[in-house]
Amino acid sequence: MNEAIISWLKDHGIKIVIIILLAIVVDRLIDRYADKAIGRFVVRKQKNRDAREIKERAKTLSNVFNTTSTLVLSVIVLLMILPEVGIEIAPLLAGAGIIGLAIGFGSQNLVRDFLSGLFIIIEDQYGIGDVVKIGDKSGVVESLNLRRTVLRDLDGIQHHIPNSEIKTASNLTKDWSRINLDVPVSSSADPDQVVGLLNKISQELHQDPEYRDFFLEAPTVLGLDKFEGSVIVFKILGKTKSLRQWDLTRELRKRIKKEFDQARIESPFSKQAK
């Protein structure tokens, strides 16, 4: 009995150990060098993006590639080990074809998930760290793979969305973002005075050392945009780096409030504060 075990270990056991060890080494090498190669590829193809976006894009591609390569390598190792333990793989492959056909009919959604996820990644529709709106859900992309997209909204709620269910995805931080601020004031205000103040505030914010690096273009006051009952609405637009539009918009609102109070320009907000 012992001799049979020792003989099997010599003939097959050592081979199995070598196969597993080689697979681990190959998997580690793929992970290591694929990360570097993908990082260089992303930097070369997306020179106009900032460092954060390039890093997140490379991370997304690396995760998908490494997961897929590990799965393929695991299947290859399993097929190499089975004959060593006395299991013929030819009948298994024939049976797997029949089983796979049956499973295929029940896993059509999974296949659609993978195909949709593949196109999302190839087309770079969005990546980890982007802020997106998918259907009625919006938030930061926490995870992305071939099967599903995971969002985290402002309330901290995590949403898992199968890729095949994504019909429209709106990326709020793709390449660049925009300040789109409506400023309502009393209809009794002088439009020229309001435009002058808004231009002054916008230029001061754009030139502020704390914020100027976040802008791609100086904010522009488009002027009187619309009438809404007893107020008139002015619009400000400004091109910013990705994810910076909300910080800059909040700072702009704060400065507008202070300037309007000093100039005694009434707005719905100042009336509510009284």
C-alpha positions as CSV (number, residue, x, y, z in Angstrom):
1,M,0.0,0.0,0.0
2,N,2.7,2.4,1.0
3,E,4.8,1.5,-2.0
4,A,1.8,2.2,-4.3
5,I,1.3,5.6,-2.7
6,I,5.0,6.4,-3.0
7,S,5.0,5.2,-6.6
8,W,1.9,7.4,-7.4
9,L,3.6,10.4,-5.7
10,K,6.7,9.9,-7.8
11,D,4.8,9.5,-11.1
12,H,1.9,11.9,-10.6
13,G,2.2,13.8,-7.3
14,I,5.4,15.6,-8.2
15,K,3.9,16.6,-11.6
16,I,0.8,18.0,-9.9
17,V,2.9,20.1,-7.5
18,I,5.0,21.4,-10.4
19,I,1.9,22.3,-12.4
20,I,0.4,24.2,-9.5
21,L,3.7,26.0,-8.6
22,L,4.2,27.0,-12.3
23,A,0.6,28.2,-12.5
24,I,1.1,30.4,-9.4
25,V,4.4,31.8,-10.8
26,V,2.8,32.5,-14.2
27,D,-0.2,34.1,-12.6
28,R,2.0,36.4,-10.5
29,L,4.1,37.3,-13.5
30,I,1.0,38.1,-15.5
31,D,-0.4,40.3,-12.8
32,R,2.9,42.1,-12.3
33,Y,3.8,42.8,-15.9
34,A,0.3,43.3,-17.2
35,D,-0.2,46.1,-14.6
36,K,2.9,47.8,-15.9
37,A,2.0,47.3,-19.6
38,I,-1.6,48.4,-19.1
39,G,-0.4,51.5,-17.1
40,R,2.0,52.5,-20.0
41,F,-0.7,51.9,-22.6
42,V,-3.3,54.1,-20.7
43,V,-0.8,56.9,-20.2
44,R,0.2,56.8,-23.9
45,K,-3.5,56.8,-25.1
46,Q,-4.9,59.3,-22.6
47,K,-2.3,62.0,-22.2
48,N,-4.8,64.8,-21.9
49,R,-6.4,63.3,-18.7
50,D,-5.1,64.1,-15.2
51,A,-3.2,61.6,-13.1
52,R,-6.2,60.5,-11.1
53,E,-8.2,59.5,-14.2
54,I,-5.3,57.7,-15.7
55,K,-4.7,55.8,-12.5
56,E,-8.3,54.7,-12.2
57,R,-8.6,53.8,-15.9
58,A,-5.5,51.6,-15.6
59,K,-6.8,50.0,-12.4
60,T,-10.1,49.1,-14.1
61,L,-8.4,47.5,-17.1
62,S,-5.9,45.7,-14.9
63,N,-8.6,44.2,-12.6
64,V,-10.6,42.9,-15.6
65,F,-7.5,41.5,-17.4
66,N,-6.0,39.9,-14.3
67,T,-9.3,38.3,-13.3
68,T,-9.9,36.9,-16.7
69,S,-6.3,35.6,-17.0
70,T,-6.5,33.9,-13.6
71,L,-9.8,32.2,-14.6
72,V,-8.3,30.9,-17.9
73,L,-5.1,29.7,-16.2
74,S,-7.2,27.9,-13.5
75,V,-9.1,26.0,-16.2
76,I,-5.9,25.0,-18.0
77,V,-4.4,23.8,-14.7
78,L,-7.5,21.8,-13.9
79,L,-7.4,20.1,-17.3
80,M,-3.7,19.3,-16.8
81,I,-4.2,17.8,-13.3
82,L,-7.3,15.6,-14.0
83,P,-5.3,13.1,-16.1
84,E,-2.7,12.8,-13.3
85,V,-5.4,11.6,-10.9
86,G,-6.8,9.1,-13.4
87,I,-9.7,11.1,-14.7
88,E,-10.0,11.1,-18.5
89,I,-10.9,14.6,-19.8
90,A,-12.3,13.6,-23.2
91,P,-15.6,12.2,-21.8
92,L,-15.7,15.2,-19.5
93,L,-15.4,17.6,-22.3
94,A,-18.1,15.8,-24.3
95,G,-20.4,15.9,-21.3
96,A,-19.5,19.5,-20.6
97,G,-20.6,20.4,-24.1
98,I,-24.1,19.0,-23.4
99,I,-24.3,20.5,-19.9
100,G,-22.9,23.8,-21.2
101,L,-25.7,23.9,-23.9
102,A,-28.3,23.4,-21.2
103,I,-26.7,26.0,-18.9
104,G,-26.4,28.4,-21.8
105,F,-30.2,28.6,-22.2
106,G,-30.4,29.5,-18.5
107,S,-27.5,32.0,-18.4
108,Q,-28.3,34.3,-21.3
109,N,-28.5,37.2,-18.9
110,L,-25.0,36.4,-17.6
111,V,-23.7,36.3,-21.2
112,R,-25.3,39.7,-21.9
113,D,-23.8,41.1,-18.7
114,F,-20.3,40.0,-19.9
115,L,-20.8,41.4,-23.4
116,S,-22.2,44.7,-22.1
117,G,-19.3,45.0,-19.6
118,L,-16.8,44.3,-22.3
119,F,-18.1,47.2,-24.4
120,I,-18.3,49.5,-21.4
121,I,-14.6,48.9,-20.7
122,I,-13.4,48.9,-24.3
123,E,-15.2,52.1,-25.1
124,D,-14.1,53.7,-21.8
125,Q,-17.7,54.8,-21.1
126,Y,-16.8,55.2,-17.4
127,G,-14.3,53.8,-14.9
128,I,-13.6,53.4,-11.2
129,G,-13.8,56.9,-9.6
130,D,-16.1,58.4,-12.1
131,V,-19.4,59.9,-11.0
132,V,-22.2,58.5,-13.2
133,K,-26.0,58.3,-13.5
134,I,-27.4,55.0,-14.5
135,G,-31.2,54.9,-14.8
136,D,-32.5,56.4,-11.5
137,K,-29.2,55.6,-9.6
138,S,-26.2,57.9,-9.4
139,G,-23.0,57.9,-7.5
140,V,-19.2,57.1,-7.7
141,V,-18.2,54.0,-9.5
142,E,-16.6,51.8,-6.8
143,S,-16.2,48.7,-8.8
144,L,-16.5,47.6,-12.4
145,N,-16.0,44.2,-14.0
146,L,-17.5,42.3,-16.9
147,R,-20.6,41.3,-15.0
148,R,-21.7,44.3,-13.0
149,T,-21.1,48.0,-12.0
150,V,-21.2,49.0,-8.4
151,L,-22.1,52.6,-7.4
152,R,-21.9,54.4,-4.1
153,D,-24.3,57.3,-3.7
154,L,-24.1,60.4,-1.5
155,D,-26.1,58.6,1.3
156,G,-23.5,55.9,1.3
157,I,-25.9,53.4,-0.3
158,Q,-24.2,50.8,-2.5
159,H,-26.0,49.9,-5.8
160,H,-25.1,46.7,-7.7
161,I,-26.2,47.0,-11.4
162,P,-25.9,44.1,-13.9
163,N,-24.2,45.5,-17.0
164,S,-26.9,44.1,-19.3
165,E,-29.5,46.3,-17.6
166,I,-27.6,49.5,-18.4
167,K,-29.4,51.2,-21.3
168,T,-28.1,54.7,-20.7
169,A,-25.1,55.8,-18.6
170,S,-24.4,59.5,-18.1
171,N,-20.8,60.2,-17.0
172,L,-20.6,63.5,-15.0
173,T,-16.8,63.5,-14.9
174,K,-15.6,62.3,-18.3
175,D,-12.4,64.1,-19.2
176,W,-13.7,67.4,-17.8
177,S,-16.6,68.9,-15.9
178,R,-18.6,72.1,-15.9
179,I,-20.0,74.6,-13.4
180,N,-23.6,75.2,-14.4
181,L,-25.0,77.7,-11.9
182,D,-28.3,79.5,-12.0
183,V,-28.3,82.7,-9.8
184,P,-31.9,84.0,-9.1
185,V,-32.3,87.6,-7.9
186,S,-35.3,89.9,-7.4
187,S,-36.8,91.2,-10.6
188,S,-36.3,94.7,-9.2
189,A,-32.5,94.3,-9.4
190,D,-30.5,96.1,-12.0
191,P,-29.4,93.5,-14.6
192,D,-26.2,95.4,-15.5
193,Q,-25.2,95.7,-11.9
194,V,-25.8,92.0,-11.3
195,V,-23.8,90.9,-14.4
196,G,-20.9,93.2,-13.3
197,L,-20.8,91.7,-9.8
198,L,-21.0,88.1,-11.1
199,N,-18.2,88.7,-13.5
200,K,-16.1,90.2,-10.8
201,I,-16.8,87.3,-8.4
202,S,-16.1,84.7,-11.1
203,Q,-12.8,86.3,-12.1
204,E,-11.6,86.6,-8.5
205,L,-12.4,82.9,-8.0
206,H,-10.6,81.9,-11.2
207,Q,-7.5,83.9,-10.1
208,D,-7.5,82.6,-6.5
209,P,-4.3,80.5,-6.0
210,E,-6.3,78.0,-4.0
211,Y,-8.7,77.3,-6.8
212,R,-7.2,78.4,-10.1
213,D,-5.6,75.0,-10.8
214,F,-9.0,73.4,-10.8
215,F,-10.2,75.5,-13.7
216,L,-9.7,74.6,-17.4
217,E,-11.5,77.8,-18.5
218,A,-12.5,80.9,-16.7
219,P,-16.2,81.0,-15.6
220,T,-18.4,83.0,-18.0
221,V,-21.5,84.9,-17.1
222,L,-24.0,84.4,-19.9
223,G,-26.3,87.1,-18.6
224,L,-30.0,87.1,-17.9
225,D,-31.1,83.6,-18.7
226,K,-34.8,83.5,-17.9
227,F,-37.7,85.0,-15.9
228,E,-39.4,83.0,-13.1
229,G,-42.3,84.7,-11.5
230,S,-40.9,87.5,-9.3
231,V,-37.2,86.6,-9.9
232,I,-34.8,86.9,-12.8
233,V,-32.2,84.2,-13.3
234,F,-28.6,84.7,-14.4
235,K,-26.5,81.8,-15.6
236,I,-22.7,81.1,-15.1
237,L,-20.8,78.4,-16.9
238,G,-17.2,77.3,-16.3
239,K,-15.1,74.4,-17.5
240,T,-13.3,72.6,-14.7
241,K,-11.2,69.5,-14.1
242,S,-13.1,66.3,-13.4
243,L,-14.9,66.1,-10.0
244,R,-14.0,69.7,-9.2
245,Q,-17.3,71.4,-10.4
246,W,-19.1,70.8,-7.1
247,D,-16.4,72.3,-4.9
248,L,-16.0,75.3,-7.2
249,T,-19.8,75.8,-7.4
250,R,-20.2,75.8,-3.6
251,E,-17.4,78.4,-3.3
252,L,-19.0,80.5,-6.0
253,R,-22.3,80.4,-4.3
254,K,-20.7,81.5,-1.0
255,R,-18.9,84.4,-2.6
256,I,-22.1,85.5,-4.5
257,K,-24.1,85.5,-1.3
258,K,-21.5,87.7,0.5
259,E,-21.3,90.2,-2.4
260,F,-25.0,90.4,-2.9
261,D,-25.5,91.1,0.8
262,Q,-23.0,94.0,0.7
263,A,-24.6,95.4,-2.5
264,R,-28.1,94.9,-1.1
265,I,-29.2,92.9,-4.0
266,E,-32.2,90.8,-3.0
267,S,-32.5,87.1,-3.9
268,P,-35.0,84.4,-2.8
269,F,-32.2,83.0,-0.5
270,S,-31.5,86.3,1.2
271,K,-35.2,86.7,1.9
272,Q,-35.4,83.2,3.4
273,A,-32.5,84.0,5.6
274,K,-34.1,87.0,7.2
